[in-house]
């Protein structure tokens, strides 16, 4: 989930897996796979950066036990 801000300044948590595409108009319009559209204050670049950061965090958590085991084995 990524945290974004609607135009009325209300925060929203969005499941980034549902993003189909992002339109860059005067506002940032996010189209979801279920047909919904969300208009947010963040730029398209900010949305993409947040999705990347979120997915990176998931991968780091997933591989952390394996890295810990490798580090412990090398001691």
C-alpha positions in Angstrom: 0.0 0.0 0.0 1.2 3.5 -0.8 0.0 6.7 1.0 -1.3 9.4 -1.3 -3.4 12.6 -0.9 -6.7 13.2 -2.6 -7.3 16.7 -4.0 -9.4 17.6 -0.9 -6.2 16.8 1.2 -7.7 13.6 2.6 -5.0 10.9 2.8 -5.7 7.6 1.0 -3.8 4.3 1.1 -3.8 2.7 -2.3 -3.0 -0.9 -3.3 -0.3 -0.3 -5.9 -1.0 -3.6 -7.5 -4.3 -2.2 -8.8 -2.8 0.7 -10.7 -3.5 0.2 -14.4 -2.1 3.5 -15.6 -1.5 7.1 -14.5 -2.6 10.1 -16.6 -0.7 13.4 -16.4 -3.2 16.2 -16.8 -3.2 19.3 -14.7 -4.0 16.8 -12.0 -2.6 13.2 -11.5 -5.3 10.7 -12.4 -4.7 7.1 -11.4 -6.8 4.5 -13.2 -7.3 1.2 -11.4 -7.9 -2.2 -12.8 -11.4 -2.2 -11.3 -12.4 0.9 -13.3 -12.1 3.4 -10.5 -10.2 6.6 -11.0 -8.4 8.5 -8.2 -7.2 12.1 -8.5 -4.3 12.9 -6.2 -2.1 15.8 -5.4 1.2 14.0 -5.9 2.8 14.0 -9.3 3.0 10.9 -11.5 6.7 10.7 -10.7 6.1 10.8 -7.0 3.5 8.0 -7.3 5.9 5.8 -9.3 8.7 6.5 -6.7 6.4 5.5 -3.9 5.4 2.3 -5.7 9.1 1.4 -6.3 10.0 2.2 -2.6 7.1 0.0 -1.4 8.1 -2.9 -3.6 11.7 -2.5 -2.7 10.8 -2.7 1.0 8.8 -5.9 0.4 11.7 -7.5 -1.3 14.2 -6.4 1.3 12.0 -8.0 4.0 11.5 -11.2 2.0 15.3 -11.7 1.5 16.4 -10.5 4.9 16.2 -13.9 6.6 18.2 -15.5 3.7 20.9 -12.7 4.0 21.0 -13.2 7.8 21.5 -16.9 7.3 24.3 -16.4 4.8 26.0 -13.8 7.1 25.7 -16.2 10.1 27.1 -19.1 8.0 30.1 -17.0 6.9 31.1 -16.2 10.5 
